[in-house]
């Protein structure tokens, strides 16, 4: 109770204005709602504490002495419990194991009779006969301190949520602090990688990413544009992409042009590049060079024809299908969109510009059904264009897609196209456009740094024809794949082109 701070945390939760006195931790409270989305109160408290700590380290929140003292008290209790457990000898452990059934019976009988078990003589006598001081201490802690400890932890988390909300409100108001707020919210990356966007938006709202500021979008070619993208959706896809960039899936195989996954640390890499914490999160505590150790920098063997000249990394043009056959990224965590965000983040980080053409039901005569975001180094409009959703048919704007290849660019351009296998355009027209843009068969004066075409869905005759007529006998450029496979392959692609 002293650690909780009846005259500290309970009186002035943030050390200044009394927010902790009537803090709400009950059903329907922000903490309770966060716990419902995060998988329980313990998980919610852990996320809140991690975000709070990051904001404190960046001087966005002042440290609270009362809360720090309370947390240290809880940590001391946990340390004492671990010390007791480690001192338990083999004989005591066997005695404990053999005596538990009788003790459980006495405990249950006292409970059914309405007596407090640890005050019941039969229970205490059973503990003494079994010589179980550890069990006595543990059960006393559970019985007497569980509610108080949980209440204290909840009160701390609830106060921290309020402080996080105020700090994020300041960060959100300052465009220059984008990296700071993304770093602060990084503990949400695991949830961003698995929750549906409506659930993530609720978490973001609880933490103060609200009201949902809309992002500036790409320029619709005509007609009504897609729904504006909420800031919470933008943060979710940034975090989901970041999670895969930092911790690629453990089952991901070697990249096409290197002998091992690009982020594996092996003999010959500088020791300073090892990231042990990443490796433990990805593969567990067994750390083996060339297998499970991860590295901070990517230097895979470059793919032939994908490296630019001395002018720098190639600019990136993304074609993304938002037809009704593709998942709506504002309703479902769309992994093909995560893939596109991975590529865009990698290109922007490398110093390249990014262009996005988002299409569905395109009608170039009437100027509708597609959206164009011209080359930019600004992430906001890129994300807005990638997350836009039309929900029409799979019709490519062929002349619009030809535009970049006909326009002079200071750098070469890498093309990443993501659509499905049922394109409504006539196949001959699609092939003619792709041959022109991808410069198929051109040996000199190429302006294309490389290209990859992902086709989501089942294999169709169009896929076979594209692979045959676009000069892809090894099936490494025209790739039918699931959305999850598209995300994994794009991760390897980004490492090849932009590191």
N, C-alpha and C positions, 0 to 999 in steps of 0.2 A: 504493500500500500504506500509505503514511503517512496518507493521507486516510481510508483505511478504519478505521484505529485498531486495529492489532494489540494495542495495550495500552489501547485505549479501547473502541470498539464491540465488538470481538471478546471483550474481557474482561468488560465490564459494559454490555450493550446498552442498558439504561435508565439508566445512570449510577449504579446503586446495587447491584443484587443479582446480577450475573453472568448475566442471562438470555441474553445474546448468545453465550456461549461455545459451547454445543452446540445452537444454534438449528437447527431442521430446515427445510430448503428443498427437499428432494428429493421424489421421487414419493410421493404420498399425504399430503404435509404440508398444513397449512392453506393455505399460499400456493399450492401446486400445485392443490388442490381449488378454491380461489377462481378461479385462472386458467382452469380448465376450464369454469366457468360464465360468466366475464366476457369470454371471447374471447381469452385469451392472457396471458402473464405481464406484458407491458408494460401492458395494460389493468388487470390486477389491481393492479400496483404503483401505477398512477396513482390508482385508487380508494382504496387504503389510504392513500396519502400525503395525499389530499384530506381524508379523514375524520380522520386524525391531526392535520393542521394545524388543522382546526376545533376539535378537542378541546383542542389546545394554546392556541388563542386564547381559549377559554372557561375556561381554567385547570383543565380536567378532567384534563390530563396536563401534567407538567412538561417543559419543553424539554430535550433531551439534547445537550450540547455535542459529544460524540464523533460522534453521528449527523449533527448539523448540519454539522460540519467535513467529514465524508465526502461529504455531499450537495453541499456547495459545491465540493469538488474535482471531482466529476462535472460540475457545471454549468460550471466553468471549462474543462474539456476540451471540452464541447459548444460553448462560446462560441468557443474557439480554432478548432475545426473549421469553424464558420460563417464566421469571419473569413477563413480560408484559402480557402474556397469563393468568398466575395465578391471576393477579390483575384485570382481566376483571369481572365486576359485572354482576348480573343477568339482570338488566335493559339495560346495554350496549349490552349484548349478544342478547337480544330480539330486540333491535333497529338495531343491526348489521344484524340480520337475516331478519328483515322486509325490510331493506333498500337495501339489496344486489341486488334484481332484477333491481331496477331503476339505481343503480350504474353500474351494468353490462351492461345495455343498453347504458348508456352514454360512458362507457369505449369502448365498441365494436364500437360504432358510430365514436368515435375519431380515433380508430385504422384503421377502413375502410377508413376514410378520409385522412389517412396518417399523422395524427398528433400524437405526443407523448402523450399518455393518461394522464400521471401525470402532464403534462404541459398544458393540455386542461382546459380552465376555467370551462366548464360545469362539467367535472369530479371532479375538485377540489371543486366546489360549492356543488356538491352532497355529497361529503365527509364531508364538513363543516356542511351542513344542518343536516346530520345524526349524527353529533357529534361522529365520528368514528376515534379518534386519533390512535387507534391500527391498524385499517385497513390501514390508511394512512401510518403508519410506515412500516407495513408488505409489502404493495405494493411497497413502495419506495425501501425497501431492495431487494425485488424480481427484480424490474426493474433495479435498479442501481448497485446492488452489486452481483447479481447472477453470472454473467459471470466472474467477478473478483475473487469471492470466489471459483468458480469451477476451474478456471484457477490455482489459488494458490494451491488448494488441489491436482489437477492433477500434478502440477510441483513438489510438495513435494513427491507424490507417485512415480513419474518417477525417481526422484533423489534417493529415497529409494530403488527402484528396482536395480539401478546400484550398490548401496552400498551392497545390499543383495547378488548380484551376486559375488562380490569380496569376501565377507565374506564366502559364501558357497564354493567358489572355494578353500579357505584355509581349511575349515572343511572337504571337500571331499577328500582332499589330505592326510589327517591324519586319518588313520583307527581307532585310539584311540578315535576320536571325534564322533563316531557313535551316541551315545546317545545325544550329543549336537545338531547335525544336525537334528535328529529326533524330539527333543524337539522344535527346532526353526521352523520346518515345520509343527508342530501340528495344526496351524490354517487352514491348508489345509485338515484336516480330513473330514470335511463335504463333500467337493468336491471329496475326494478320495472314499467316500462311495457311490457316485452316478454317477460319470462320467465314460465314456468308457475309457479304458487305452490309446488309441491314444490322446484323449483330455487331459488327465492328463499328459501325456508325454510332450505335448506342454506347459502346464503350468509350469512343472518342468524345461523345457528348457528355458522358459522366465526368470525364477528365478535363472538360473545358474546351474541347475542340468544337465549339458551337458558339453562335449559330453557324450552319454549314455554308461558309463562304464559297461562292462559286468561282471556278477557275476560268480565266479567259480561254475561250475555245479556239479551235482552228476555224477557218473561214468556210462556211457552207457554200457549196457551188450554187445553190439556189433553193428556193422553197424553205419551209420551216426546218431549222436545224435540230439536232438531237438535244435531249435534255441536258442542261448544264451539269457539270460534275462537281459534287460536293468535295470540300477539302478533305473530309475523312476518307473518302474513296481514294483520293490521290495519295494520302498517307499510307493507306493499307497496301496499295500496289507498290509503292516505293519500298515499304518495309518487307513485303513478301519477296520482291526482287532482291533486296539486300540480303535477306536470309539465305537465298539460294546462292548468291554470289560469295558470301562468306562461308556458308556451310552447305556445299553441294551434297546431294543425297548420297548415302553410303554405298548404294548399289550402282552408282554411275560408273560406266566403264571407261576405257581409254578414249581420248579424243582421236579424230581421224588421222591427224598428222603427228602424233606423238606417242611414245610408248607407254605413258602412264597418264592418269588424270592430271590436268594442268595444275591443280592446287596441292598435289602431293609433294612433300619435302623428301628428298632423297640424298644419298651420299653424293657430295659434289656441290650441293647448294649451300649458300652461306648460313651458318648457324643463326645469324640475326634474323633470318626470315621465318624461323620456326614459330608457330602459334600453337602452344600446347593446349590452351583452354579451348580453342576451336576444335582441335583433334579429339579431346575428351568428349565434347558435346556431340561430335559426329560419330565416333567409333568406340567410345568407352575408354577405360583406363589403360588398355594395352596399346602402347605407342611404339610403332615399328617403322624405321626409315623405309622409304619406297613403297609403303603400304598404307599406314594410317596417320603418319605425321602430316600436318598441313603447313603450308607456307603462306606468307603474306603477299608475295609478289608473283605474278604469272609471267613466265617466259617460255611458253611452249614452242616447239619447232613450227615456224610459219608455214602455212599452206601455200603451195605453188600458185602464183597468180593473184594472191590476196593481199600481198604487201604493197603499199604505195611507194612512190619514189621519195626523194628528199623533201617534197612539199609537205609531208606530214601524214597523219592517218587519214584514211578515206572518209569522206562524208557518208552518212547513212541515210538511205531512203527506205521507209517501211511502208508496205502496202498491207493493210489489215482489213479483213472481211468482218463486217458487223451485220451480216444477214441473219434471218431468223433461225438458220441452222447452227449458228454459233452462239455460245453462252453470252447472256447479257452481263457485262462485268459489274454493273451496279446492283445486281440481284444475286449472282453466283460468283464465287471466286474463279474467274476465268483464267486458266493456266496459259492459254495461248496469248492472252494479254500480258500476263506476268512475263512470258518469254519476250514479248516486244519491249516491255519496260527494261528488262535485263539488257537487251541490245542497246536501247537508247541511253541508259545510264552509262554503259561501258563506253559508248562513242563520245558522249559529252565529257566524261572524265578524261578521255584521251585527247580532248581538244578539237574533236570533229563537230560538225553541224549535223542536225537531224531534220529530215522532212518526213511528214506522215500523209498518206492518202488513205482515208477511211471510206470504204465503199459498201453499198448495198442497194440493189435495185437501181443502178445508175442509169440516168437518162441524160446524155450529154447534149441532146438537141434542146431539151427544156432546162438543162442546167440543174438537175436535182438528183438526189440519191447518193451523193458522195460529198466528202469534206476534204479540203486540202489545207494542210499546215505547211507553209513554205519553210525552207531551210532556216534553222534558228539555233542559237546556243542557249536558249532559255528553256528550262525544263517544264515550266508551267503549261505553256500551250502545247508542248509535245504530249504531256500526260492527258490533257483535255482531249486532244485528237485521238489518242489511243483508247481512251475509255468511252468515247462517244458510241452510241448504239442506235442503229437505224431500224433493224429488224425486218428488212424487206427481202428481196430475192438476191441470189448470187450473180450479179451482173457487173462485170468490170468496166470502168470508164477507160476504154482503150486509148483514146487520143490523149486524155489527161495523163495516163501512165507513160506515154511516149514523151511527154514534155521535157523531162529532165535530160533524157538522152540527146535531145536536139538543142538543148541550151548549153552554152559554155559555162563550165564550172572551174574555179581555181584548183580544185582537187578532184581526184577520181571519186567515184561513187560506188559504194557497196549496196546492193539491193537485197532486202529481206522481205519476202512476200509470204503472207499467211492467209490461206483461204481454205475452202473445202473442196471435195472431189467432184462436186456437181455444179460446175460453172455453166451458166445459161447462155453465155456468148457462143457463137459458132466456133468450133475448135480451130478451123483454119485461121480465123481472125485472131484468136488468142495466140496461136503459135507464131503468126507473123509479127505480132506486137512483141512477144517475148524474144524472138530472134533479134529483132532490131534493138531493143533496150539492152539485152544482155550481151549484145555483140557476138553472137554465136558464130564461130568460124572466122572471126576477124583476128588477124595475127599481128597487125601493126597499127599504131595510133589509137590504141584502145583507151577509152575514157571510163570503162567499167573496171573497178577493182576486184569484183567478184559478185556472185549472187547465190542465193539459196531460196528455193521455193518449197514451203511446207504445205501439204495438203491434208487437212483433217478429215477423217471419215474412212469409209471402206474403199478398197481399191476398185477403180473403174477403168474402162478402156482409155479414158483421157490420160490417166496417170502413165500407162504404158506408152502411149504415143508421145507424151511430153518427154519421158526419159529417153526414148529412142531418137526423137527428132531434135532435141536440144543438146545432143552430144553428152549424155550422162549415162554411159554404159555401166558404171559402177554404182549407180543410184545413190550418189552422195550429194547431188545438187537438187534433184526433184525427189522430195522425201514424203511419202505418205506416213502419217504418224498420229498418235493420240495427242491430246493437248499436253499431257504430262511429258510425253516423249519430246514434243516440240520445245517445252521449257528446258529439258535437259540438254538437247542438242544445241539450242541457242546459247546456253551457258558455255559449251565448248567452242561454239562458233565465235562468240564475243572474245573469248580468251585468245583465239587464233588471230583475229583481225585487229584487236585493239590493245594488245599488250606488247 
